Amino acid sequence: MALDSKIPHGPISDKWTDYKDHINLVNPANKRNLDVIVVGTGLAGGSAAATLAELGYNVKAFCFQDSPRRAHSIAAQGGINAAKNYQGDGDSVFRLFYDTVKGGDYRAREANVHRLAEVSANIIDQCVAQGVPLAREYGGLLDNRSFGGTLVSRTFYAKGQTGQQLLLGAYSAMNRQIGRGKIKMYNRHEMLDLVIVDGKARGIIARNLITGEIERHSAHAVVIGSGGYGNVFFLSTNAMGSNATAAWKIHKKGAFFANPCYTQIHPTCIPVSGDHQSKLTLMSESLRNDGRIWVPAKLEDAKAIREGKKKPTDLSEEERDYYLERRYPSFGNLVPRDVASRAAKERCDAGFGVNKTGEAVYLDFAAAIQRYGKEQAYVKGLDANDKNLVIKLGTEVVENKYGNLFQMYLKIVDENPYITPMMIYPAVHYTMGGTWVDYNLMTTIPGCFSIGESNFSDHGANRLGASALMQGLADGYFVLPYTIGDYLSPDIKMGPISTDLPEFVEAEKAVKDQIEKFLNNNGTHSVDHFHKKLGKIMWDKVGMARNAKGLNEAIVEIAALREEFYRDVKVPGKANEFNQELEKATRVADFLELGELFAKDALHRNESCGGHFREEYQSADGEAQRDDENFAYVAAWEYKGKPSDAVLHKEELVFDNIKLVTRSYK
Amino acid sequence: MKLTLKIWRQKNAEDKGGIVDYPIDGIEPDMSFLEMLDVLNEQLINKGEEPVAFDHDCREGICGMCSLFINGEAHGPDRGVTTCQLHMRMFKDGDTIFIEPFRAKAFPVIKDLVVDRTSFDRIQHAGGFISVNTSGNTIDANTIPINKHDADMAFDAATCIGCGACVATCKNSSAMLFVSAKVSQYALLPQGRIEATDRVLNMVHQMDAEGFGNCTNTGACEVECPKGISLENIARMNREYLSASLKG
């Protein structure tokens, strides 16, 4: 099967407008005859459900949490980009488009990214109209800040809780439609399979997580907005419940899975403290606006700090190595995430790490506190030479900007980051890979759409900061509502789809069989035991830097672990009750397949790009070496029974508007 | 650390339930409270017993999914944190810790420590939104200037995570802090004013219908709130409610 991306013809700046002008529309009176299922209620799923209901479709929305408001989009801290150019610093739709394509190391699809940049400004208008309290300046206008990988200030934010506020905005839009009866909300439900009738997605099989009942739900189209698969590493910044099941089940039913190896490692997370750890916590990238990253310049100082014989504050400026400022003078601490992450790993691997395990670098706010403190003293007409006063005033400014993050750090690490520099280390964060979609956001299964982090299209091999929220809301509020109408228009006279069709019966049986198998397995190890083992293989051999030897080993080890899991996993409890171990088992089963495909994808890609770094392909000074001649394509995998049998399809990436150059932030 | 856990076990909503003792050893001060429960559950599974069900998701204090009444306090002894951000360094070797679900008539137990908080959602369905179409054809955001002070206060109210600690800790199981936070956010913003009357009446009506009790200004909710939502919001909601009632 040849991949057809359905990118409209014409100049890039006109594609989306022309497309919208020519698609088939559904008459408002007919929309109420059409049902749409939306799986996942984060920024993408929530905004899509609300908008589709607003348009008049009957929406059934599903989330595994107890309320749509818990979706993990809520944890995004830093902000959302939009090409508003409110600051007059040279921003434009083209520049946002350019930064995103460059930031993604030229592995994203131009047409999708341009559309994203075009609708970005609408997102801010929409959210403000919904009452999202974005940060304001004293004049009453919206405030902006800058983020890694860009030279303009285009990020809108709500302190360090931007994701929370945007999600609650989408949730409130959903609530309005739930209250009107246009969205039927299924909390604590998990999609366990996709139902295909006559080649089209026509429903799902879901488990009611409270009663354990297996339910059939039909619709004219199914939208997956279930987020990313970072939890394949066990330890990640994702919520504990974040899983790949919905995306993986549609893959097994025919949706191609694109670029699974593109996984972003976020540079500013709280380091791992021990074996008991269940998840990693991110500190917003916005901290790099004011925090300076460093390690000791001398190995003996690093050793002394690790042993507790020296404190970071004991080292003078000359004894510190501000390695990002040294290596990348024009972007400094604001280099993109992949660059900052690799640079931290490089210093720690060289022995300069500063915590007990040697896997941490400092993020230091002392200079910012001084700078802000002096400014405030000057503004208030106070003595700018009074050291204590300057620190007090500067601390207040930093607290205003990042207070909740500092408090979170203090609670977790038990150290005051206003006094002692924070320790940070990279952690698995966001997955740029996902289900392959065409320009309409439709997967290779007709009628099955994929939006937000669960698709692959907009971020290439690396996601710039403040662009995930942008994509989730763009897809849900402004893109899918158009493209799905074009798909649904021939279905207006179809009527409701029966859940008694043999395809529903068969899919339900497969789900029930898997559950029974787990519960009767009587193995010796818990689900977490296997998940942690998978995570260790992934981090050691498929993590921040990979090589062919390690990847080959990982593929064999994951396949063996999967067999062991099915032979030896122990799942207590029953099928027809609230059973959290059973929930985990069905999710980890999918991660155990996805992990292998992930490694296989990383192995075939003989280049380094963005969040994918192959040690064999690097320049003399350790920068990623891309191979545009041979790898400027999307790797879309077709399921053939086992991950090892997956078949590769290529979507060649054509760059008409942006010239491919080596990405440099020096 | 060596601890004795006294945990509420309840098979389902119909079961009577009761406290069961679990001795546990080898707990590190760096562990979060939920990681301590993970350790317990791993041991229970290995012994062939059923693990303790508890709600959790983001484990970074923002999703509002985790709950737990710990030694008689919602989210435990630390202030300004959720249970997932509570660390074992707050306890001492040899401690006995009581762990119970958030109890309230409007929060029925689902299993063990897991309760049903969808009553909060239903209050939001009744009016926790601004009636604007999600079409993208709204006016430019900067044409609605908002005083920074008001925007900041609206933001502070909007940071409520809907965890239910306020209800669990209130002697009357009142949801006033939760509801008032949402009412306040919109009351402070120009976008929300136009439908303020209906909003406050509908939300308060739904709150009562769900079986939450009344506020008697004890203030325990504010003390236990992990996000520091202020009692001022309740005062603001009462003003909004009074003025809406007078308008009829």
Interface residues (C-beta under 8 A of the other chain):
Chain A: S47 A50 T51 E54 Q65 D66 S67 P68 R69 R70 A71 H72 I74 A75 K84 Y86 V119 N122 I123 I124 D125 Q126 C127 V128 A129 Q130 G131 V132 P133 L134 A135 R136 E137 Y138 G139 G140 L141 L142 A158 K159 Q161 Q164 Q165 L168 Y171 S172 A173 N175 R176 I178 G179 M185 N187 I210 T237 A239 M240 G241 S273 G274 H276 Q277 S278 K279 T281 L282 Q407 M408 K411 I412 D414 Y477 F478 S526 D528 H529 K570 P572 G573 E577 F578 Q580 E581
Chain B: K11 N12 E28 D30 M31 S32 L34 E35 D38 V39 N41 E42 I45 N46 G48 E49 E50 P51 A53 D55 H56 D57 C58 R59 E60 G61 I62 C63 G64 M65 D78 G80 V81 Q85 H87 R89 I110 K111 V114 D116 R117 T118 F120 D121 Q124 H125 A126 G127 G128 F129 I130 S131 V132 N133 T134 S135 G136 T138 I139 D140 A141 N142 I144 P145 I146 N147 K148 A151 D152 A154 F155 A158 T159 I161 G162 Q185 Y186 L189 Q191 G192
